[in-house]
């Protein structure tokens, strides 16, 4: 399975660059993801977003386009430490929803 934060070594996606310059290119799924993130005060985990039907590739486009952030963090559950990725909306993402 591909991880959201593990994709940083690839070349920037041309779609992400185009999306950052033209808000109209946001698909209904992109807007739905941003809307979900806007309602979560601390963002959502990658797992939650995947459970809502979003793909890693779509989340990468949002992050590379500047509409969202992806931050790895460690969560402790009992004796276990689990690495999760928390995805949050940026100001540009909020503006894209408003416009």
SVG drawing of the C-alpha trace seen along z (x, -y; Angstrom):
<svg xmlns="http://www.w3.org/2000/svg" viewBox="-19 -33 32 36">
<polyline fill="none" stroke="black" stroke-width="0.4" points="0.0,0.0 1.3,-3.4 1.7,-6.0 0.9,-9.6 4.1,-11.0 6.3,-8.4 5.6,-10.0 7.8,-13.1 10.7,-11.8 8.8,-11.8 8.6,-14.6 5.8,-17.1 2.5,-16.1 1.6,-18.5 -2.1,-18.2 -1.2,-19.7 0.6,-22.6 -2.4,-23.3 -4.8,-23.0 -2.9,-25.6 -3.3,-28.1 -6.9,-27.3 -9.4,-26.7 -12.0,-25.5 -10.0,-22.3 -11.1,-21.0 -13.2,-17.9 -16.3,-17.1 -14.2,-14.5 -11.5,-17.1 -14.2,-19.5 -15.8,-16.8 -12.4,-16.0 -11.7,-19.6 -15.2,-20.0 -14.6,-17.1 -11.3,-18.4 -12.7,-21.9 -15.1,-20.3 -12.4,-18.7 -10.6,-21.0 -7.4,-18.9 -7.6,-17.4 -8.3,-13.8 -6.1,-10.7 -5.1,-9.1 -7.1,-6.0 -10.3,-8.0 -10.0,-9.7 -9.4,-6.3 -12.5,-5.0 -14.5,-7.9 -13.5,-6.6 -10.6,-9.0 -7.5,-7.6 -3.9,-8.3 -3.2,-9.7 -6.1,-12.2 -4.8,-13.3 -1.3,-13.7 -2.7,-16.1 -4.4,-18.2 -1.2,-18.3 1.1,-19.1 -1.4,-21.7 -1.2,-23.5 -4.8,-22.8 -4.0,-20.4 -1.1,-19.4 0.1,-15.9 1.9,-15.5 3.2,-12.2 2.7,-11.7 3.0,-8.9 -0.1,-7.7 0.2,-5.5 -2.4,-2.8 -1.7,-0.7 1.8,0.6 1.9,-0.1 3.1,-3.1 1.5,-3.6 2.6,-6.0 -0.4,-7.9 -0.6,-10.7 -2.8,-13.6 -4.2,-15.6 -5.4,-19.1 -6.9,-21.8 -4.8,-25.0 -6.0,-28.5 -5.7,-28.0 -8.0,-24.9 -10.6,-27.0 -10.4,-29.7 -10.9,-27.1 -14.1,-25.9 -15.4,-29.5 -14.6,-30.4"/>
</svg>
